Amino acid sequence: MTISKFAAGAALAAMLAAAPAANAGCLTGAAVGGVAGHYAGHHAVVGAIGGCVVGHHMAVMKKRREAAARAAARNGGPPPRP
């Protein structure tokens, strides 16, 4: 088990180091996922990786919604539906 945790940690570190600007939401999600994974059976690394993926996805979706709302306001149209 130690090698797989090490590999997962190394993969997470590589994702964080590869493109720091593109990792919006990853650190927050990783922190929350790590805590949740720890309390759900000592799977903190797996929880951190999953939290990073979910946090990044949520940040990207929020950014897209905000951009669509700005475009609608600029064009005078109704705001987009959630």
C-alpha positions as CSV (number, residue, x, y, z in Angstrom):
1,M,0.0,0.0,0.0
2,T,2.8,2.4,0.7
3,I,4.0,2.5,-3.0
4,S,0.5,3.2,-4.3
5,K,0.1,6.1,-1.8
6,F,3.4,7.4,-2.9
7,A,2.5,7.1,-6.5
8,A,-0.8,8.9,-5.9
9,G,1.0,11.7,-4.0
10,A,3.5,12.0,-6.7
11,A,0.8,12.3,-9.4
12,L,-1.0,14.9,-7.3
13,A,2.3,16.9,-6.9
14,A,2.9,16.6,-10.7
15,M,-0.5,18.0,-11.4
16,L,0.0,20.9,-9.0
17,A,3.4,21.8,-10.4
18,A,2.6,21.4,-14.1
19,A,0.3,24.4,-14.5
20,P,-0.3,26.5,-11.4
21,A,-2.5,29.0,-13.2
22,A,-4.9,26.3,-14.5
23,N,-5.4,24.7,-11.1
24,A,-8.3,26.9,-9.9
25,G,-10.2,25.1,-7.1
26,C,-7.8,22.2,-6.9
27,L,-6.1,23.1,-3.6
28,T,-9.4,23.8,-1.8
29,G,-10.9,20.6,-3.2
30,A,-7.9,18.6,-2.3
31,A,-7.9,19.9,1.3
32,V,-11.6,19.1,1.7
33,G,-11.3,15.8,0.0
34,G,-8.3,14.8,2.0
35,V,-10.1,15.5,5.3
36,A,-13.2,13.6,4.1
37,G,-11.1,10.7,2.9
38,H,-9.3,10.5,6.2
39,Y,-12.5,10.2,8.2
40,A,-14.0,7.8,5.7
41,G,-11.5,5.0,6.2
42,H,-8.0,6.5,6.1
43,H,-8.1,7.3,2.4
44,A,-6.8,10.8,2.6
45,V,-4.7,10.7,-0.6
46,V,-7.5,9.2,-2.7
47,G,-9.9,11.8,-1.2
48,A,-7.4,14.6,-2.0
49,I,-7.0,13.5,-5.6
50,G,-10.8,13.3,-6.0
51,G,-11.3,16.6,-4.3
52,C,-8.8,18.3,-6.6
53,V,-10.7,17.0,-9.7
54,V,-14.1,18.0,-8.4
55,G,-12.9,21.4,-7.1
56,H,-11.2,22.2,-10.4
57,H,-14.4,21.2,-12.3
58,M,-16.6,23.4,-10.1
59,A,-14.2,26.4,-10.5
60,V,-14.2,26.1,-14.3
61,M,-18.0,25.9,-14.4
62,K,-18.3,28.9,-12.1
63,K,-15.9,30.8,-14.4
64,R,-18.0,29.9,-17.5
65,R,-21.3,31.0,-15.8
66,E,-19.7,34.3,-14.8
67,A,-18.4,34.9,-18.3
68,A,-21.8,34.1,-19.8
69,A,-23.5,36.5,-17.4
70,R,-21.0,39.3,-18.3
71,A,-21.6,38.7,-22.0
72,A,-25.4,38.8,-21.5
73,A,-25.2,42.0,-19.5
74,R,-22.9,43.5,-22.2
75,N,-25.3,42.6,-25.0
76,G,-28.5,43.6,-23.1
77,G,-30.0,40.2,-23.1
78,P,-31.4,38.2,-20.2
79,P,-28.9,36.5,-17.9
80,P,-28.2,32.8,-18.6
81,R,-30.1,30.1,-16.8
82,P,-28.1,28.2,-14.1
